[in-house]
Amino acid sequence: MRVANAVDLNNRAHELVRHALAHAPAPRPARPAALRVTSVRGLPGTVYVAYTERGVCAVDLAPDEAAFVRHLRRRFGLPAARDPRPPRDLVRRLRAFFRSLGRYDGPVDLGLVGPFERRVLELLRAIPRGEVRTYRDIARALGYPGAARAVGQACARNPVPLIIPCHRVIRSDGRPGGYSLRGGVALKRRLLLREGVDLGGRPARGRAR
C-alpha cells in the first residue's frame, strides 16, 4: 500500500482548493457580447487595453492591435474591435496611470476570470507600491496556506498586469518567479527596481494583505 508523502498531500490540497473555489456559488456577471479596444502610450511603450461597460478587462504590450485582438479571442473566446470613441474618462485615467505606473483608480472588470483568480487578483491590487509579497503570503491571506502554486498560476493568468500589480508577488526565496506580461522576468525586475525593490539583495517585505 502506497503511503502519500508531503508533496502528494500538498498537491492534493492544492487541487481541492482550486476545485472548491472554482465551483463556489458566487454569482458571475453576464459575459459581454464583445470587447472594446483602445491603446495608450506610456512608460512601458504602447499599451493595448480591452474593456467592457464595467471596466478594464485586459492589458497587453502586444506588437500590434491585431495581435492583441487575437490574444483576446484565444483567452476569452470573445470578438474585439477598436472603439472609435473610447470614453474620455477612461482614456484620461489610462494615460495618467501608464505615465506614472502608480495606482489605477478606475474600474476593473474581472468578470471573465474564475472565482479563485478573482480573489487572488483582488488581494494583489492592494499591495502598495514599493512592497512585495510572496505567493505563500497571498495563499495564507486567502486562508489556504497550501495553495501557493495555485496563487502562482492565478498571477500568471492575470489579464490586467500593471493595473493589478502581479509583478509585486515573488517566490519565498526572494527570486522573482515568472511574469505574465511580454518582457517576462526582466521587465518584472525593472518594474520593481523602479519602485525601489532590488531583488539582487534582500527583498522588501510587508504584511500580507
Disulfide bonds with the S-S distance in Angstrom:
none
